[in-house]
Amino acid sequence: MYHYDSVSNFIEFHHRYRRSSSSLEDFFHDYEPPILSDKLTCVGQGIAFINLMKALNGDFPGVIHSTGLLSCQESVKAKEEQLVTSVEGPHALDFVSGEKEHVVVGIRIKINGREGVMIADPGYHLGVVITIMKDKKPPHTGVFVRHNSFLTLKEFDYSFHLKNANFIKWHEVEYRKGINRAQLSLIFNELPFVSAVLVTEKRNLVYTFKSWLKRDAKGNVIAGIYFPLKPDFQDATFTIFIGLRAKYKFYFKDFLKIRNLHKDLLDIFDLLSKIMCCPKIVVLRTIKQLAIILSDQAYIEKIIRINIQIKDRLRRSTNDQYTETESNSST
């Protein structure tokens, strides 16, 4: 499996912005993010998966024509679900277009006239292909469990939505330390998502959480780096994890000069780089680049503001659409 990487395109965006003369808001509005080779978020992961599928077209003629990216809206709340199920699909709702934050690969299938879809989700660290049949009969996958660590497991269930079969209902429950956290997401299955780069990849640039992760063949995350964007550089930290339990937190400010790093700290990066299959100097230079970017507090504040504006616009549009839907249903 490829690394999951929402760091590299964030760095590339900053480099290109600094070479422009535009305001950050205008630059972001017009920006067309690249898909960087081997430095992939869910969009690049999905595209890479589809390219691999082309090799199967000889044994399974037509499979590539039945395969495409599907848009996904994660963490759908009750109101939003009512809105989505009140129309044909997300393309009919303007507010959803700015928050298609995830994509999966969908393969339409038909078995003796029974309709279904196979879902691959390499961007969500699932190393399995899920089969979803409308009638929920074999080979329907049904409920399955994945362990993220010794302390956490997740239960997944995918099915066609009962109110609108254009959508796949993805229900996930996380069990951690006796606390259960449920999440509902919706995958639009009726039409391929042709704007994944300009919408989802671009949306990912201003997310306030970044990660660079190594996964095994089963999709399990085994090492990596993650961090939130913080407006105060003095408090900006990143976390390194190796295996299921070993975690180390560092301040970005200490990596502005990587020549001064202590040997004990470098030993951690030795191990990390081996697991990540990436030269240690590349790992350290990447963190230094991030430290330089995060030290520009005015820039980070603007990134955070853009992210908030997108969420606020979605929230306002959702409330307006919900009010209109209620009004139409009562007339």
C-alpha positions as CSV (number, residue, x, y, z in Angstrom):
1,M,0.0,0.0,0.0
2,Y,1.0,3.6,-0.6
3,H,1.8,6.0,2.2
4,Y,-1.1,8.2,3.2
5,D,0.2,11.7,2.9
6,S,-1.7,14.9,3.5
7,V,1.6,16.7,4.3
8,S,3.3,16.9,1.0
9,N,0.6,18.7,-0.9
10,F,0.2,21.1,2.0
11,I,3.9,22.0,1.6
12,E,3.6,22.3,-2.2
13,F,0.6,24.6,-1.8
14,H,2.6,26.9,0.5
15,H,5.6,26.9,-1.9
16,R,3.4,27.9,-4.9
17,Y,1.5,30.5,-2.9
18,R,4.7,32.2,-1.9
19,R,5.7,32.5,-5.5
20,S,2.4,34.2,-6.3
21,S,1.3,37.8,-5.8
22,S,-2.3,36.9,-4.8
23,S,-4.0,37.0,-1.5
24,L,-4.2,33.6,0.1
25,E,-8.0,33.5,-0.3
26,D,-7.8,34.3,-4.0
27,F,-4.9,31.9,-4.5
28,F,-6.8,29.1,-2.8
29,H,-10.0,29.8,-4.8
30,D,-8.1,29.4,-8.1
31,Y,-5.7,26.7,-7.1
32,E,-5.6,23.4,-8.9
33,P,-3.7,20.9,-6.6
34,P,-1.4,18.4,-8.2
35,I,-1.5,14.7,-7.4
36,L,2.0,14.1,-6.3
37,S,3.5,10.7,-7.1
38,D,3.6,8.4,-4.0
39,K,2.4,11.2,-1.8
40,L,-1.3,10.6,-1.8
41,T,-4.4,11.4,0.1
42,C,-7.7,9.5,-0.5
43,V,-8.0,11.1,-3.9
44,G,-4.6,10.0,-5.2
45,Q,-5.0,6.6,-3.4
46,G,-8.3,6.1,-5.3
47,I,-6.8,7.1,-8.7
48,A,-3.9,4.8,-8.1
49,F,-6.2,1.9,-7.3
50,I,-8.3,2.5,-10.4
51,N,-5.1,2.5,-12.5
52,L,-4.2,-0.9,-11.0
53,M,-7.7,-2.2,-11.9
54,K,-6.9,-1.7,-15.6
55,A,-4.8,-4.8,-15.5
56,L,-7.9,-6.9,-14.7
57,N,-9.8,-5.7,-17.8
58,G,-8.5,-8.6,-19.9
59,D,-9.8,-11.3,-17.5
60,F,-12.9,-9.3,-16.6
61,P,-13.9,-7.3,-19.7
62,G,-15.7,-4.1,-18.9
63,V,-14.6,-3.9,-15.3
64,I,-12.7,-0.7,-15.8
65,H,-15.9,0.9,-17.3
66,S,-17.8,-0.1,-14.1
67,T,-15.2,1.4,-11.8
68,G,-14.8,5.0,-10.7
69,L,-14.4,7.4,-7.8
70,L,-17.4,8.0,-5.6
71,S,-17.9,11.0,-3.4
72,C,-18.4,10.6,0.4
73,Q,-19.6,12.9,3.0
74,E,-18.3,11.9,6.4
75,S,-19.9,12.4,9.9
76,V,-23.3,13.1,8.5
77,K,-25.7,14.5,11.2
78,A,-29.4,13.8,11.3
79,K,-30.5,17.0,9.6
80,E,-27.9,16.6,6.8
81,E,-29.1,13.0,6.2
82,Q,-32.7,14.2,5.8
83,L,-31.5,16.7,3.3
84,V,-29.5,14.3,1.3
85,T,-32.2,11.7,1.2
86,S,-34.8,14.4,0.1
87,V,-33.1,14.8,-3.3
88,E,-31.6,12.6,-6.1
89,G,-28.0,13.2,-5.0
90,P,-25.4,15.6,-3.6
91,H,-25.1,17.3,-7.0
92,A,-28.5,18.8,-6.4
93,L,-27.4,20.5,-3.2
94,D,-25.0,23.4,-3.6
95,F,-23.8,23.3,0.0
96,V,-22.6,19.7,-0.2
97,S,-20.2,20.5,-3.0
98,G,-17.8,22.2,-0.7
99,E,-17.7,19.4,1.8
100,K,-17.2,16.2,-0.2
101,E,-14.2,15.6,1.9
102,H,-13.6,11.9,1.1
103,V,-13.6,9.6,-1.9
104,V,-13.8,5.8,-2.3
105,V,-13.5,3.6,-5.3
106,G,-16.8,2.0,-6.5
107,I,-17.2,-1.0,-8.8
108,R,-20.7,-1.7,-9.9
109,I,-21.7,-5.4,-10.1
110,K,-24.7,-7.5,-11.0
111,I,-25.0,-11.1,-10.0
112,N,-27.9,-13.0,-11.6
113,G,-29.8,-9.7,-11.9
114,R,-29.0,-8.7,-8.3
115,E,-27.5,-5.3,-8.1
116,G,-24.6,-4.3,-5.9
117,V,-21.4,-2.3,-5.6
118,M,-17.9,-3.2,-4.4
119,I,-16.2,-0.5,-2.4
120,A,-12.4,-0.1,-1.9
121,D,-11.3,2.6,0.5
122,P,-7.5,2.8,0.4
123,G,-7.6,6.4,1.8
124,Y,-9.3,5.2,5.0
125,H,-6.7,2.5,5.8
126,L,-9.1,-0.4,5.0
127,G,-7.2,-3.2,3.3
128,V,-10.3,-5.0,2.3
129,V,-12.9,-4.6,-0.5
130,I,-16.4,-4.4,0.8
131,T,-19.3,-5.9,-1.2
132,I,-22.7,-4.3,-0.8
133,M,-25.7,-6.0,-2.3
134,K,-29.1,-4.3,-2.4
135,D,-30.8,-7.4,-1.1
136,K,-28.1,-7.9,1.6
137,K,-27.7,-11.5,0.5
138,P,-24.3,-13.2,-0.2
139,P,-21.7,-12.0,-1.1
140,H,-22.9,-9.0,0.9
141,T,-20.0,-8.2,3.4
142,G,-22.2,-7.1,6.3
143,V,-20.8,-6.1,9.7
144,F,-17.0,-6.5,10.2
145,V,-14.4,-5.4,12.7
146,R,-10.9,-3.9,12.4
147,H,-8.5,-3.4,15.3
148,N,-6.6,-0.1,15.2
149,S,-4.5,-0.9,18.3
150,F,-4.7,-2.9,21.5
151,L,-7.1,-0.3,22.9
152,T,-9.3,0.5,19.9
153,L,-11.4,-1.4,17.5
154,K,-13.9,-0.2,14.9
155,E,-17.0,-1.9,13.7
156,F,-18.1,-1.2,10.1
157,D,-21.4,-1.8,8.3
158,Y,-22.2,-0.7,4.7
159,S,-25.6,-0.9,3.0
160,F,-27.8,0.7,0.4
161,H,-29.8,3.5,2.1
162,L,-33.4,2.4,2.6
163,K,-34.8,5.9,1.7
164,N,-32.6,6.5,-1.4
165,A,-30.6,3.7,-3.0
166,N,-28.4,6.2,-4.8
167,F,-26.5,6.4,-1.5
168,I,-24.5,3.9,0.4
169,K,-24.9,4.2,4.2
170,W,-21.6,3.7,6.0
171,H,-22.1,3.2,9.7
172,E,-19.0,3.0,11.9
173,V,-18.7,2.5,15.7
174,E,-15.4,3.0,17.5
175,Y,-14.9,1.2,20.8
176,R,-12.2,2.7,23.0
177,K,-11.7,2.4,26.7
178,G,-15.3,1.6,27.3
179,I,-16.6,4.5,25.3
180,N,-18.5,4.0,22.0
181,R,-18.4,6.6,19.3
182,A,-20.8,6.2,16.3
183,Q,-20.4,7.9,13.0
184,L,-22.6,7.9,9.9
185,S,-21.2,8.7,6.5
186,L,-22.9,8.7,3.1
187,I,-21.3,7.5,-0.2
188,F,-23.1,8.7,-3.4
189,N,-23.1,5.7,-5.6
190,E,-25.2,6.7,-8.6
191,L,-22.7,8.9,-10.5
192,P,-18.9,9.0,-10.6
193,F,-17.2,11.9,-8.9
194,V,-15.3,13.6,-11.7
195,S,-14.2,16.7,-9.6
196,A,-12.4,14.8,-6.8
197,V,-9.1,16.7,-7.4
198,L,-10.7,20.2,-7.6
199,V,-13.0,19.5,-4.7
200,T,-11.7,16.9,-2.2
201,E,-8.0,17.2,-2.7
202,K,-8.3,21.0,-2.6
203,R,-10.5,20.8,0.5
204,N,-7.9,18.7,2.2
205,L,-5.3,21.5,1.9
206,V,-6.9,23.6,4.6
207,Y,-7.9,20.9,6.9
208,T,-6.4,21.6,10.3
209,F,-5.1,18.1,10.9
210,K,-2.3,16.6,8.8
211,S,-0.7,13.2,8.7
212,W,2.0,11.1,6.9
213,L,1.4,7.4,7.5
214,K,2.9,4.1,6.7
215,R,0.5,1.1,6.3
216,D,0.9,-2.6,6.0
217,A,-0.7,-4.8,3.3
218,K,-3.8,-5.1,5.4
219,G,-4.3,-1.4,5.7
220,N,-3.1,-1.2,9.3
221,V,-1.3,2.0,10.1
222,I,2.1,1.0,11.6
223,A,4.1,4.2,11.8
224,G,3.9,7.9,10.9
225,I,3.6,11.5,11.9
226,Y,0.5,13.6,12.6
227,F,-0.2,17.1,13.9
228,P,-2.9,19.8,14.2
229,L,-2.5,23.3,12.8
230,K,-2.1,25.7,15.7
231,P,-2.0,29.5,15.4
232,D,0.6,29.8,18.1
233,F,3.9,28.4,16.8
234,Q,5.4,28.1,20.3
235,D,2.7,25.5,21.1
236,A,2.8,23.7,17.7
237,T,3.6,20.1,18.2
238,F,3.7,16.9,16.1
239,T,3.4,13.3,17.2
240,I,5.5,10.4,15.9
241,F,4.2,6.9,16.5
242,I,5.9,3.6,15.8
243,G,3.9,0.4,16.2
244,L,0.8,0.3,18.3
245,R,2.1,1.9,21.5
246,A,5.3,3.9,21.0
247,K,4.4,7.6,20.7
248,Y,6.7,10.7,20.9
249,K,5.6,14.3,20.9
250,F,7.9,17.1,19.8
251,Y,7.8,20.9,19.3
252,F,8.1,22.1,15.7
253,K,10.2,25.0,16.9
254,D,13.0,22.6,17.9
255,F,13.3,21.5,14.2
256,L,14.0,24.8,12.6
257,K,17.7,23.8,12.9
258,I,17.9,20.0,12.4
259,R,21.7,20.1,12.8
260,N,21.3,20.7,16.6
261,L,19.1,17.7,17.3
262,H,20.2,15.4,20.1
263,K,21.5,11.9,19.3
264,D,18.7,10.2,21.3
265,L,16.1,12.0,19.3
266,L,17.9,11.1,16.0
267,D,17.7,7.4,17.1
268,I,13.9,7.7,17.1
269,F,14.0,9.1,13.6
270,D,16.4,6.3,12.5
271,L,13.7,3.7,13.5
272,L,10.9,5.8,12.0
273,S,12.7,6.2,8.6
274,K,13.3,2.5,8.4
275,I,9.7,1.6,8.9
276,M,8.5,4.4,6.6
277,C,11.0,3.2,4.0
278,C,12.2,6.8,3.6
279,P,15.7,8.2,4.2
280,K,16.1,9.8,7.6
281,I,17.3,13.1,6.0
282,V,14.1,13.3,3.9
283,V,12.0,12.8,7.0
284,L,13.9,15.5,9.0
285,R,13.8,17.9,6.1
286,T,10.1,17.5,5.7
287,I,9.6,18.3,9.4
288,K,11.9,21.3,9.0
289,Q,9.8,22.5,6.0
290,L,6.7,22.1,8.1
291,A,8.3,24.0,11.0
292,I,9.2,26.9,8.7
293,I,5.6,27.0,7.4
294,L,4.0,26.8,10.8
295,S,6.3,29.5,12.1
296,D,4.5,31.9,9.8
297,Q,1.6,32.5,12.2
298,A,-0.2,34.9,10.0
299,Y,-0.3,32.4,7.2
300,I,-1.5,29.6,9.5
301,E,-4.2,31.8,11.0
302,K,-5.5,32.5,7.4
303,I,-5.5,28.7,6.6
304,I,-7.5,28.1,9.8
305,R,-9.9,30.9,8.9
306,I,-10.5,29.5,5.5
307,N,-11.3,26.2,7.0
308,I,-13.8,27.8,9.5
309,Q,-15.4,29.8,6.6
310,I,-16.0,26.6,4.7
311,K,-17.6,24.9,7.7
312,D,-19.7,28.0,8.5
313,R,-20.9,28.3,4.9
314,L,-21.9,24.6,5.0
315,R,-23.7,25.0,8.3
316,R,-25.7,28.0,7.2
317,S,-26.6,26.4,3.9
318,T,-27.6,23.2,5.7
319,N,-30.0,25.2,8.0
320,D,-31.4,27.1,5.1
321,Q,-32.0,24.0,3.0
322,Y,-33.5,22.1,6.0
323,T,-35.9,25.0,6.7
324,E,-36.9,25.0,3.0
325,T,-37.4,21.2,3.0
326,E,-39.6,21.4,6.1
327,S,-41.6,24.2,4.5
328,N,-42.1,22.2,1.3
329,S,-43.2,19.1,3.2
330,S,-45.8,21.0,5.2
331,T,-47.5,22.6,2.2
